[in-house]
Amino acid sequence: MTEKESRIGVSRRGFIKGTLAGASAVALAGISSGEVHAAPIPKKWDMEADVVVIGFGGAGACAAVESARAGASVLLLEKTGVPGGSTMLSGGIVYASGTKLQKSEGIQDTPEAMYKYLMACGQGRAVPELVKVVSEMSSQNIDWLAGMGAIFTKELLAMSGMETEPEYKAITPPERRGHRVKGTGPALFKVLADAVKTEKKIKVMLNTSGARLITRTASTTSNSEVLGVKALSNRKEVNIKAKKGVILATGGIMPGRKDTEDWLKDYSPDIAKCVPAGSLNATGDGYRMGVFCGGALKGLNTGGTLPSVMFPGSKMAGIVYANIWGLPNIYVKTDGTRFCNEGANYVLVSEAMFEKKATTAYCIFDASTVQKAFEMVAKGIEIRRTIALGIDPKNLDEQVKMGYLGKGNTISELAKALNIDGAVLEKTVTAYNANAESGKDPEFNRTKALAPLKTGPFYGIKINPGLVCHDGGLSINPKAQVLDSYDQVIPRLYAA
């Protein structure tokens, strides 16, 4: 624990704090520290490439494209039949500073300011060297994506983080750094997937998962160097030689699966309480492969969490977007009372859900919110990503019949539909509306989307904290080389 973490104690972000490395990381894989090993060198390689990238999501696509453009032959492995990972499911935001789009809007932003902000967000857990690289290269990343066809517009340029929250605003002036691709996550991944297709040096292998890394003892380091990967391609075992290196881009670990439940309870107990709101194909494959080579794991009890809707019969929750876009709504606990500043960044709202024992809550909105959702479509937002991912504003009555959306012509009727005390909810909404009309929210100091909910019909959806992505992973240096628990490089192994 760092000095800063010790001072913070159990802070507002204490529930997402955690680090694991060394012997503990080895224990994660179910082996002792003296048994760390990977797959043996095969007598015969089934195929080879200069670079093997495991995971065809956004990170894997970027790694494959840049490797090919540097002259390397690339094998890009994806364990599912459809690539995309978390990037396909994302809002399509790329965080960046000092960009051409910012300058065209008169925004004088710098990588230094972005660095200070991101380090503050890290709450003592972020690695300075990595954050510096991210900040300094961010503008180049936007140019790189735009050069391949990604469309960034001034209308979608936003403060996508906690920039305006008082504690962060005091560190560095808030700026619009959230560069959202028009068409959100699917459009962003299409750009990357199209780039992969145009590179003749990249061969994509779908339905192919990495099982174990293949290593040999290196003469120049105490760690074994990675030679390739033992993979399962359409259930057939293949040994793939990587002449220059292996890049792990497999994502993290998602709750909601039997094969991840025990792992999360042991090593990510807070994350285990979340509903899955990201790629269910994230099962820690890269973690396991890296650990068997001696790689260290860090930040295992951290993650990107947002209020989310778990639909009946669905395996994955839909993120609530209403507050991100600034659409009018309120959050209430099961007792009908508000518990947070709904206009705050989703990280802070998620924290409040844990702190105020509101891990089951309700998002309440009205007909005016629905109308504003349609206005978001004209700005390039998919209609099913306006209120919440999976909620279609055009067919609300049908969704009411399906049982996951409550409706009432009055607040009292809505309360009955949601099984909430009607008198309490009416009192909550009445007080909120009065404050919204006065422009002040003395209870939670909300300013964003502080608008009354008076236009029937009224709607409500049950929400829980949802995990979008696991923040932890293999320890790396600024060159993306995987490190062991002594911060020594594991030769020819890289990770996103």
N, C-alpha and C positions, 0 to 999 in steps of 0.2 A: 504494500500500500504506500502510495506517495504521500508526502507531507500535506499536499493539498487535499487528497482524499481523506486523510485523517482529520483535517480541520472541518471538512464538509460533514462527515459522519453520515447519518441516514438522512440525506437531504431529499428534496423533491424528486431528484433523479436517482436516489439511492437504490430503488428497486431494479434499475437496469444496470447496476454496477457489477463488475466481476472480471477476474482474470485467472487463467489457468495455463500453466506451462510445465515443461520438464517432466518429472516423474508422474505428476498428476495427469498430464496429457497422454502419457503412455498407458496409464491405468484406464483411461477412457476407452482404449481399444481392447481392453480385456487381457492385457499382457503385462509382464513385469518389465522393468527398465533394462534388465539383462537379456531380454528376448527380442529386442527391437530388430526387425528384419523385414525384408521385402521378398519378392519372388526370385527364385534362382535364375541364372542366365540360361536361356534355352539352348539346346543343341542346334536348333534351326529357327531363324526368324521367318515369320509368315509374310511380313511386309515391313517396309521402312520408309522413313521420311526424315528430312532434316529436323523438323519440329513437329511434335505431336501435341495438339491442344485438346484437352478433355472438357467438354461442355460447350454447346453451341447456343449460348445466350448472348447478351450484349457484350460482355467482357471477352468471351471466347471468340466472337466474331471479330472484334477489334484486334485481338492478339493474332488471329490467323491472317487477317488482311495485312497488317503491318509486317508480319514475318514474311509473307509472300512478296511484298513490295521491296523487302530487303534482300530478296533473291533466294529465299529458302523454299524448299518444297514442304508442304504442310498437309498433315492428316488431321481433320477436325472431327472429333468423335462426339456424338450426341446419343444418350441412352434411350431417348424417346423417339417416336416416329415423327414428331413435330418440334422443330427448334423454336427458341424464343425465350424460354425461362422467365425469370422475373422481369426482364426488360419488356417483354411482350405485354405483361400485365400492369406495367408501371404507368405513371402519369406523363412520362416522356420528358421530364425536366432534367436539364444538364446545368449544373451550378458553375458559374464562371464569372470572372472579373476582367475589366479592361478590354471588353470586346468591342467590335465595330458597331454592333447594335446598341450597346450602351452609349457609346460616344455619339451616335446619331440622335440619341434622345437627350443629350446633354449631361449624361451621367459620368462624372469623373471618379471612376473607381480604380482601385489598384490591387494587385495580388497580395501586397502587404496587408491591406485592410481585410481582405478575404481570409488571409492566414490567421489574423488576430481573432476574427469572428469564429472560424472553425475550431481553433484551439480552445476558445471559451466554451463552445458547444461540447467539446470533448470532456469537460469537467475533470481534467487531470488524467484522462485515459488515452487521449490521442497521442500518436507518435509524431513529434515535431518534424522530423525529416520527411515523413510521408506526406504530412499536411502541406509542407512547403512545396513539394513537387506538384501536388494536386493544384495548389493555388497558382503557381507560376506557369503551369502548362494549360490552365483552363481555357484561356482565350484561343490558344492554338487548337484545342479540341473542338471548339465551336466552329472554327474555320474549316477544320478537317471534315466535320460532319456536314456542314453546309456545302462544301465542295463535292460531296457525294450525293447531294440532293435533299438533305434535311432542310425544312423550311422553318425558320425562326422569325416571328413577327413581333413588332413592338406591342401589339395588343396582348400578347401572351407573355411578355416580359414582366416578371413579378418578384416581389419579396416572398420567396417560397419557403423561408425558414423562420427563425425566431428573431430576425433582425430588429423588429420594432419593440420586442419585449424590453422593458426598462433595464434589466441587468445586462443585456447585450448591446442595447443602444448606447449605454454608457461606455462601452469598450471601444466601439468603432461606429461611425455614422452608418445608419441603415441604408442599403442600396438594393436596387432590383437586380439580383444576380440569377434568378431562376429563369433560365432560357428553355421554354417549353416548345417542343417540336409540334408543329401543327398536325393534328391527328393523334396526338399523345403517344403512348408506348408502342402500339402496333405500327404506327408510321415510322417511329424511330428505328424499331427493329427491322422493318422492311428495307430501310436505307442500308443498314448493315448487312442484311442477308443478300441484298442485290449486289453489294460490293464483293461479298464472298463468291457469288456466282461468276462475277467477271474476272476473277483471278484464276488463271489457268493452273497455277501452281498449288491450288488448294483442292484437296479431295475430301468430300464430306461423307462420313459414314454414320447413318442414322441407325437407331436400334442397337447401338454399340456403347457399352458402358465400361469404364475403367474399373478393374478389379484390384490389381496390385501393381506397384511400380517395380521395375526390374533394375537391380543395382549391382555394382561391383566395388571392391575396396579400392579407394583412390590412394595414390602414392604421396600426394601433396597435402592431404587433409585427413583429419581423424574421421570424417564422415564419408560414407560410401557415395559414389557418384551415380546418378540415375542414367541408365542406358536406354530405357524404354518402358513399355507398359504391357501387362497381361490384361487383355480385354475380353469381354464377352460380346460377340457380334452375332445377333440373331440366335442367341443361346449357344453359339459355338465359340470355344476358346481360341484366341489368336494372340500371338506374341508379336508386338509391334516395336521395331527398333527406332529410337529417336537419335539421330546422329549428332544433333546439336543440343537438344533439350526437350523437356516436357513442361507444358504450361497447364496448371490446374485452374479451371474456371467453372467449377461445378456448383457454385452457390453455397448456401449454408445448410441449416437444418430447420424444417418446418414442423410445427405441432400438427395434430390431427391424424397421425399415422401410427399404427401399432409398432412399426419398426423404429420409430423415433421417440415414442412416449417415455420409455425407461431412461433413455439417454438424457432427455431434456429434464426429467425430474431430478436426476443426479447432478447434472452439470449446468443446467440453465433453469433452475426452479421457478423463477419469475416468468420466463418466457413460456414455460410449460402451462401457465394459466391462460395463455392467449388462445384465441381461435385462429385457424390458419387463414391468412389473407394474401398469401404469396404462392409461389410455385410449389405444388405438392411433390414435385419431383426432386426438391432439395432435401436429400436424405443424408448429407454429410459424407458423400463418397470421397471428396477431395481431402477432407479432414483425416479420414481413415488411411488413405494412401500416403499422405504426408507424415502421419504419426508413425507408420511402420518403417519409415526411413529416418526417424529420429526428429522430425519436425516438431516445433513447439506450437502450442495453441494458446491464443489470447482472447480475452473479451467474450467468453462463452455465455455469460449471463446478460448480454446486451442485445438489443434489437430495435429495429424500426417498427414502432407500434402506432396504430391509428384506430380510432373508433370504427367498428366494422359491423356489418349485418350478416348473421349466419342464417342462410335460407334453409327452410326445412328440406331435408333430403339431399342437400348440397354438401360437398366435401370441402368447399372453399368459401370463405366469407367475402362479402363485397365491401370495399372501403367506403366510408361516408365522405362524400366530397362537398356537401353543402357548405360546411364551414370554411373549407379551403377556398371556395369561390366567393365566399361572403354572402351566401343566401340566408335569409332570415330563418331561424329555428332556435329551439332551446333543447337542452338535455336535462332530463329529470331521472332521479332514482326510482326504484320500484314503489317508494312511498309517495311519489308525486312531487318531490321538492327538487329544486335546482341544486347543483353541487359544484359548478365550475364556471369560469369565463369561457363560454362556448366559442368566442371569437379568437381565443388564444391559439397559438400554434398547436397542431395536433399532438406533438410530443408532450406538451404541458397538459393538454386535455386527457391524454392517456394516463399520465401520471396521477391526475386527479381521480381517475376511475379506480386506480389502485388505492390511493390514499384515503378516499372518502367511501371506500367499500361499495363502489358503484360499478363493479365489473359486469353487472347486468344493469342496463339502464335503457332509456327510451329517447329517441330523437323525435321531437314534436315540430311539425311545420304546418303551413296552411296553403290555401289556394294561391295566394300572392307569391309564395315561394315557388310553386310549380310554374307560374308564369315567368318568373325570373330565370328558371331553369331553361325554358325554351329560348330565352335571350342569350344564354351561354352558348347555345348551338351555333348561332350566327358568328361567334368569335372563334369557332374551330374546335369546340369541345363536343365529344360524342354524347349523344343524348342520354345514354345509359351510364355516363360518368358525371352527370350534373348533380343529382341529389345523392345518390349512392350507386356504386358499381352493381348493376343488376336491377336497379329500380328504373322502370320505364315510365316517365311522366305522361306518355301518351295513353297508357293502359293501366292506370292506377286502380280502377274498379276491378279489373280482372285479377290484379295482384291482391286486392282485398279478399276476393273470393278464394284465392289460393292460401290465405291464412297468415302470411308474413307481414302484412301491412294493415294497420288499424285505421278505421275511418269513422268520423262522426260529424254531423252537421253542426253540433255544438261541442264545446270542450267536455261537457258532462257525458255526452254520447261517446266521445273518443275515449274518455277514461274508462267507461264500461267495457269498450271493445278491447282495451289493453289490460283490463283487470287491475286498474289503479283506483285509489280512493278519489271519487269525483270531486268532493268538497275540497280536498287538498290540492288537486290539480287545477281546479278553477281558481283557487286563491293564488297559486303560483303564477298562473298565466296572467291573471288580473294585475298582480303586482309588477310582473315583468313588463306588461304593456304600458302601464303608467310610467315606469322608469324609462322605457324606450321612447315614449312620446316626449318626455322631458329632456331626453338626450343624455341621461346619466343612469348608471347602474351601480348604486352604492354598495350592493351586496358583493359583486364580483368584479367591478370596474371594467366591464365589457364596453368596447367602443366599436369594434368591427361588426358590421351587419346588425347593429342595435336597432331593430325595427320591430314594431308591434305585430302580433299574430292575431288578426281580427277577422280575416276573410275566410268564411267557411266554403267548402268543407275543410275539416282539420284532419291531419294524418299523423300516425306515429309508427315508428319501427323500433324493434328491440335491437340494442347494440351491445357489443362487448369489445374489449381491447383486442385488436387483430394484429398478428405479426405479419409484416410485409417481407421483411428479410432479416436474417440473423447477422448481427454486426461483427461477431467474432470470426475467428478463422486462424489459418496458419500465419505465424509470424514471418514477416518479410522485411527486406531493406528497400531503399529507394529504387533499386534496380529490379524489384519484384522477385529477388532470389529468396527462396525459403530458408529460414534460419532454424537452428536447433536451440535448445534451452540455454546455451552459452553464447548465443548470438553469432554462431559460426555458420557459414554458408554450406548448404547441402548442394554440391556441384550439380549443375545441369537440371535443377528443379526450380521452377518459377510458379507463382500463384497470383491470382487476382484477388 
